[in-house]
Amino acid sequence: MRMRNHLLIPALVVIGLSLAVPAQALRAPNNVGDLVRAGEIMPFEVIQRRVLQDNPGEYMGAQFDQGTRVYRFRFLRDGNLINVDVDARTGQPVRRRQSY
């Protein structure tokens, strides 16, 4: 009986580890491309096109906050930095802030 337990425990560990790998694959997407393919957010290019049309000034770039699913677009206008936050799920602006 002792020999069976000795072999059973490593076998159970191997089985448990093999089951853990597929569980990781079921986790939420962890990069922008995965989120777009999963339908959780809109493609960056679609949102960027809208934001660029609606905001005058020199486009400085954008960042994505994965936790809030918000893109932050930055513009320079009249020496001021303008931050435009856009919900990546809907494409709607959620905040516009000007830094002096």
Stockholm file with secondary structure:
# STOCKHOLM 1.0

chainA/1-100         MRMRNHLLIPALVVIGLSLAVPAQALRAPNNVGDLVRAGEIMPFEVIQRRVLQDNPGEYMGAQFDQGTRVYRFRFLRDGNLINVDVDARTGQPVRRRQSY
#=GR chainA/1-100 SS CHHHHHHHHHHHHHHHHHHHHHHHHTSCCCSHHHHHHTTSSCCHHHHHHHHHHHCCSEEEEEEEETTTTEEEEEEEETTEEEEEEEETTTCCEEEEEEEC
#=GC SS_cons         CHHHHHHHHHHHHHHHHHHHHHHHHTSCCCSHHHHHHTTSSCCHHHHHHHHHHHCCSEEEEEEEETTTTEEEEEEEETTEEEEEEEETTTCCEEEEEEEC
//
